Amino acid sequence: MAMAEGASGEVKRIQVYAGPTGLLLVLLLFLVLPMATASCSVPVSRPGQTGAINVSVTGADLVLGDDPGYSASGIFELSPAGNAGMAREASPRSVVRVFGIATVVVMSLGLLIALIQVRRLRALVTAVVASVAAVLLAVTEFALVSQWVSLAEETAESAQYLPQAQGIDVVGRADEVVAAGWGFWLTLAGLALVAGINVFLLVRPGTRRRPSG
């Protein structure tokens, strides 16, 4: 009897950390960490002719539609209006924002799982919520990276005739400047972990009470 109660208490503790608490932590990771980054630099031999572009967007930037963290230096630096225009171009499009908002909504609704008292039902709902959120997150990331790759290719087509770009396949390598942010990978890993733990709780054998005597 004591062993059964101990096992039950352990399951409850696991469901707290792999349920609402875990989803809240994953949601915070999504909102504050970079979901995607883009970085490009062109070193040349002549002094004063180097340049770099860096772009980074967090989940909060994505959901709110804020301008990404865009910075340019050297040969890439434009006028204030030009830099602002590039930042607007890199800002997540409406379709990307829709998927990002859906991801946040699903993870936020997952916090209501704390109201479910039946352990197996709670594990099932948590696993489903985490899995759906992971799929939405992946779609959001794919859409955002695709947008930035297209922008990088358009920019590369305009820059390929610059003296600094001679001898470099700037168009063919445009996709190399864009990468998924580590915030995306941590969020995805967190959702997979939450889903996996709850699937394990669903399929694990129940603790049986030993017959007395």
Secondary structure, DSSP 8 states (H G I E B T S, - for coil): -HHHHHHHHHHHHHHHHTTHHHHHHHHHHHHHSEEEEEEEE---SSTT--EEEEEEEEHHHHHHT---EEEEEETT---HHHHHHHHHHHS--HHHHHHHHHHHHHHHHGGGGGG---HHHHHHHHHHHHHHHHHHHHHHHHHHHHHHHHHHHHHHHHHTTSGGGTTS-TTTTGGGGEEE-HHHHHHHHHHHHHHHHHHHHHHS---------
